[in-house]
Amino acid sequence: MRRTVLLDFPDMTTLRAFYASPEYPPLLSLRQRARSEVLIFDGAPA
């Protein structure tokens, strides 16, 4: 089963704060166990 998850952040600073937050490690653990690919788009038009 293929899934696509899209997270939208207002800017890269907010994205980095999310990644460094104490809430993210459990989610990171799940993502690392799954077959996943991360793509980051900076400045994509809304």
PDB file as gemmi writes it, atoms N, CA and C in Angstrom:
CRYST1    1.000    1.000    1.000  90.00  90.00  90.00 P 1                      
ATOM      1  N   MET A   1       0.844  -1.168   0.000  1.00  0.00           N  
ATOM      2  CA  MET A   1       0.000   0.000   0.000  1.00  0.00           C  
ATOM      3  C   MET A   1       0.897   1.242   0.000  1.00  0.00           C  
ATOM      4  N   ARG A   2       0.632   2.141  -0.909  1.00  0.00           N  
ATOM      5  CA  ARG A   2       1.379   3.402  -0.974  1.00  0.00           C  
ATOM      6  C   ARG A   2       0.552   4.501  -0.335  1.00  0.00           C  
ATOM      7  N   ARG A   3       1.219   5.338   0.402  1.00  0.00           N  
ATOM      8  CA  ARG A   3       0.561   6.477   1.038  1.00  0.00           C  
ATOM      9  C   ARG A   3       1.398   7.717   0.791  1.00  0.00           C  
ATOM     10  N   THR A   4       0.711   8.819   0.742  1.00  0.00           N  
ATOM     11  CA  THR A   4       1.389  10.104   0.633  1.00  0.00           C  
ATOM     12  C   THR A   4       0.959  10.950   1.809  1.00  0.00           C  
ATOM     13  N   VAL A   5       1.924  11.489   2.503  1.00  0.00           N  
ATOM     14  CA  VAL A   5       1.653  12.380   3.633  1.00  0.00           C  
ATOM     15  C   VAL A   5       2.278  13.719   3.299  1.00  0.00           C  
ATOM     16  N   LEU A   6       1.492  14.754   3.392  1.00  0.00           N  
ATOM     17  CA  LEU A   6       1.958  16.093   3.075  1.00  0.00           C  
ATOM     18  C   LEU A   6       1.866  16.959   4.320  1.00  0.00           C  
ATOM     19  N   LEU A   7       2.967  17.524   4.725  1.00  0.00           N  
ATOM     20  CA  LEU A   7       2.994  18.458   5.839  1.00  0.00           C  
ATOM     21  C   LEU A   7       3.321  19.834   5.283  1.00  0.00           C  
ATOM     22  N   ASP A   8       2.584  20.819   5.713  1.00  0.00           N  
ATOM     23  CA  ASP A   8       2.762  22.179   5.215  1.00  0.00           C  
ATOM     24  C   ASP A   8       3.213  23.071   6.363  1.00  0.00           C  
ATOM     25  N   PHE A   9       4.331  23.736   6.172  1.00  0.00           N  
ATOM     26  CA  PHE A   9       4.867  24.650   7.169  1.00  0.00           C  
ATOM     27  C   PHE A   9       4.979  26.030   6.532  1.00  0.00           C  
ATOM     28  N   PRO A  10       4.776  27.075   7.306  1.00  0.00           N  
ATOM     29  CA  PRO A  10       4.832  28.415   6.739  1.00  0.00           C  
ATOM     30  C   PRO A  10       6.226  28.822   6.255  1.00  0.00           C  
ATOM     31  N   ASP A  11       7.265  28.198   6.821  1.00  0.00           N  
ATOM     32  CA  ASP A  11       8.625  28.535   6.412  1.00  0.00           C  
ATOM     33  C   ASP A  11       9.585  27.451   6.903  1.00  0.00           C  
ATOM     34  N   MET A  12      10.827  27.510   6.445  1.00  0.00           N  
ATOM     35  CA  MET A  12      11.829  26.501   6.815  1.00  0.00           C  
ATOM     36  C   MET A  12      12.176  26.561   8.299  1.00  0.00           C  
ATOM     37  N   THR A  13      12.104  27.731   8.896  1.00  0.00           N  
ATOM     38  CA  THR A  13      12.390  27.857  10.329  1.00  0.00           C  
ATOM     39  C   THR A  13      11.398  27.033  11.141  1.00  0.00           C  
ATOM     40  N   THR A  14      10.132  27.091  10.768  1.00  0.00           N  
ATOM     41  CA  THR A  14       9.097  26.313  11.460  1.00  0.00           C  
ATOM     42  C   THR A  14       9.290  24.824  11.223  1.00  0.00           C  
ATOM     43  N   LEU A  15       9.644  24.447  10.009  1.00  0.00           N  
ATOM     44  CA  LEU A  15       9.932  23.041   9.709  1.00  0.00           C  
ATOM     45  C   LEU A  15      11.072  22.525  10.578  1.00  0.00           C  
ATOM     46  N   ARG A  16      12.142  23.284  10.646  1.00  0.00           N  
ATOM     47  CA  ARG A  16      13.291  22.862  11.461  1.00  0.00           C  
ATOM     48  C   ARG A  16      12.937  22.792  12.944  1.00  0.00           C  
ATOM     49  N   ALA A  17      12.113  23.716  13.424  1.00  0.00           N  
ATOM     50  CA  ALA A  17      11.673  23.690  14.827  1.00  0.00           C  
ATOM     51  C   ALA A  17      10.847  22.437  15.098  1.00  0.00           C  
ATOM     52  N   PHE A  18       9.984  22.058  14.154  1.00  0.00           N  
ATOM     53  CA  PHE A  18       9.203  20.833  14.300  1.00  0.00           C  
ATOM     54  C   PHE A  18      10.117  19.615  14.365  1.00  0.00           C  
ATOM     55  N   TYR A  19      11.081  19.549  13.456  1.00  0.00           N  
ATOM     56  CA  TYR A  19      12.006  18.411  13.402  1.00  0.00           C  
ATOM     57  C   TYR A  19      12.815  18.291  14.690  1.00  0.00           C  
ATOM     58  N   ALA A  20      13.167  19.413  15.298  1.00  0.00           N  
ATOM     59  CA  ALA A  20      13.979  19.413  16.524  1.00  0.00           C  
ATOM     60  C   ALA A  20      13.137  19.327  17.791  1.00  0.00           C  
ATOM     61  N   SER A  21      11.822  19.335  17.677  1.00  0.00           N  
ATOM     62  CA  SER A  21      10.948  19.360  18.855  1.00  0.00           C  
ATOM     63  C   SER A  21      10.949  18.009  19.574  1.00  0.00           C  
ATOM     64  N   PRO A  22      10.634  18.012  20.850  1.00  0.00           N  
ATOM     65  CA  PRO A  22      10.565  16.747  21.597  1.00  0.00           C  
ATOM     66  C   PRO A  22       9.402  15.857  21.158  1.00  0.00           C  
ATOM     67  N   GLU A  23       8.432  16.414  20.457  1.00  0.00           N  
ATOM     68  CA  GLU A  23       7.291  15.616  19.995  1.00  0.00           C  
ATOM     69  C   GLU A  23       7.618  14.803  18.745  1.00  0.00           C  
ATOM     70  N   TYR A  24       8.664  15.172  18.014  1.00  0.00           N  
ATOM     71  CA  TYR A  24       8.929  14.514  16.735  1.00  0.00           C  
ATOM     72  C   TYR A  24       9.610  13.149  16.820  1.00  0.00           C  
ATOM     73  N   PRO A  25      10.506  12.868  17.759  1.00  0.00           N  
ATOM     74  CA  PRO A  25      11.194  11.563  17.749  1.00  0.00           C  
ATOM     75  C   PRO A  25      10.293  10.331  17.648  1.00  0.00           C  
ATOM     76  N   PRO A  26       9.141  10.259  18.330  1.00  0.00           N  
ATOM     77  CA  PRO A  26       8.294   9.069  18.129  1.00  0.00           C  
ATOM     78  C   PRO A  26       7.787   8.954  16.689  1.00  0.00           C  
ATOM     79  N   LEU A  27       7.492  10.076  16.059  1.00  0.00           N  
ATOM     80  CA  LEU A  27       7.048  10.055  14.666  1.00  0.00           C  
ATOM     81  C   LEU A  27       8.195   9.685  13.742  1.00  0.00           C  
ATOM     82  N   LEU A  28       9.376  10.189  14.033  1.00  0.00           N  
ATOM     83  CA  LEU A  28      10.556   9.859  13.240  1.00  0.00           C  
ATOM     84  C   LEU A  28      10.832   8.362  13.293  1.00  0.00           C  
ATOM     85  N   SER A  29      10.676   7.785  14.461  1.00  0.00           N  
ATOM     86  CA  SER A  29      10.874   6.348  14.615  1.00  0.00           C  
ATOM     87  C   SER A  29       9.919   5.569  13.715  1.00  0.00           C  
ATOM     88  N   LEU A  30       8.663   5.975  13.672  1.00  0.00           N  
ATOM     89  CA  LEU A  30       7.686   5.315  12.791  1.00  0.00           C  
ATOM     90  C   LEU A  30       8.074   5.486  11.325  1.00  0.00           C  
ATOM     91  N   ARG A  31       8.465   6.692  10.955  1.00  0.00           N  
ATOM     92  CA  ARG A  31       8.831   6.961   9.566  1.00  0.00           C  
ATOM     93  C   ARG A  31      10.046   6.163   9.147  1.00  0.00           C  
ATOM     94  N   GLN A  32      11.001   6.013  10.042  1.00  0.00           N  
ATOM     95  CA  GLN A  32      12.221   5.288   9.694  1.00  0.00           C  
ATOM     96  C   GLN A  32      11.967   3.796   9.523  1.00  0.00           C  
ATOM     97  N   ARG A  33      10.962   3.256  10.192  1.00  0.00           N  
ATOM     98  CA  ARG A  33      10.636   1.828  10.038  1.00  0.00           C  
ATOM     99  C   ARG A  33       9.853   1.562   8.765  1.00  0.00           C  
ATOM    100  N   ALA A  34       9.223   2.580   8.228  1.00  0.00           N  
ATOM    101  CA  ALA A  34       8.426   2.429   7.009  1.00  0.00           C  
ATOM    102  C   ALA A  34       9.315   2.689   5.796  1.00  0.00           C  
ATOM    103  N   ARG A  35       8.860   2.203   4.671  1.00  0.00           N  
ATOM    104  CA  ARG A  35       9.537   2.594   3.425  1.00  0.00           C  
ATOM    105  C   ARG A  35       9.084   4.018   3.161  1.00  0.00           C  
ATOM    106  N   SER A  36      10.004   4.936   3.257  1.00  0.00           N  
ATOM    107  CA  SER A  36       9.603   6.328   3.108  1.00  0.00           C  
ATOM    108  C   SER A  36      10.642   7.126   2.350  1.00  0.00           C  
ATOM    109  N   GLU A  37      10.180   8.224   1.859  1.00  0.00           N  
ATOM    110  CA  GLU A  37      11.014   9.153   1.133  1.00  0.00           C  
ATOM    111  C   GLU A  37      10.582  10.544   1.575  1.00  0.00           C  
ATOM    112  N   VAL A  38      11.522  11.413   1.831  1.00  0.00           N  
ATOM    113  CA  VAL A  38      11.213  12.765   2.276  1.00  0.00           C  
ATOM    114  C   VAL A  38      11.618  13.742   1.187  1.00  0.00           C  
ATOM    115  N   LEU A  39      10.692  14.593   0.827  1.00  0.00           N  
ATOM    116  CA  LEU A  39      10.959  15.654  -0.133  1.00  0.00           C  
ATOM    117  C   LEU A  39      10.606  16.974   0.537  1.00  0.00           C  
ATOM    118  N   ILE A  40      11.458  17.946   0.397  1.00  0.00           N  
ATOM    119  CA  ILE A  40      11.211  19.254   0.990  1.00  0.00           C  
ATOM    120  C   ILE A  40      11.233  20.287  -0.139  1.00  0.00           C  
ATOM    121  N   PHE A  41      10.158  21.052  -0.213  1.00  0.00           N  
ATOM    122  CA  PHE A  41      10.045  22.111  -1.214  1.00  0.00           C  
ATOM    123  C   PHE A  41      10.028  23.435  -0.490  1.00  0.00           C  
ATOM    124  N   ASP A  42      10.943  24.280  -0.810  1.00  0.00           N  
ATOM    125  CA  ASP A  42      11.004  25.601  -0.199  1.00  0.00           C  
ATOM    126  C   ASP A  42      10.508  26.628  -1.206  1.00  0.00           C  
ATOM    127  N   GLY A  43       9.491  27.369  -0.811  1.00  0.00           N  
ATOM    128  CA  GLY A  43       9.008  28.429  -1.680  1.00  0.00           C  
ATOM    129  C   GLY A  43       8.039  27.975  -2.750  1.00  0.00           C  
ATOM    130  N   ALA A  44       7.438  26.802  -2.593  1.00  0.00           N  
ATOM    131  CA  ALA A  44       6.445  26.351  -3.559  1.00  0.00           C  
ATOM    132  C   ALA A  44       5.230  27.276  -3.484  1.00  0.00           C  
ATOM    133  N   PRO A  45       4.657  27.653  -4.606  1.00  0.00           N  
ATOM    134  CA  PRO A  45       3.503  28.549  -4.582  1.00  0.00           C  
ATOM    135  C   PRO A  45       2.313  27.907  -3.891  1.00  0.00           C  
ATOM    136  N   ALA A  46       1.584  28.702  -3.183  1.00  0.00           N  
ATOM    137  CA  ALA A  46       0.406  28.201  -2.438  1.00  0.00           C  
ATOM    138  C   ALA A  46      -0.766  28.010  -3.359  1.00  0.00           C  
TER     139      ALA A  46                                                      
END                                                                             
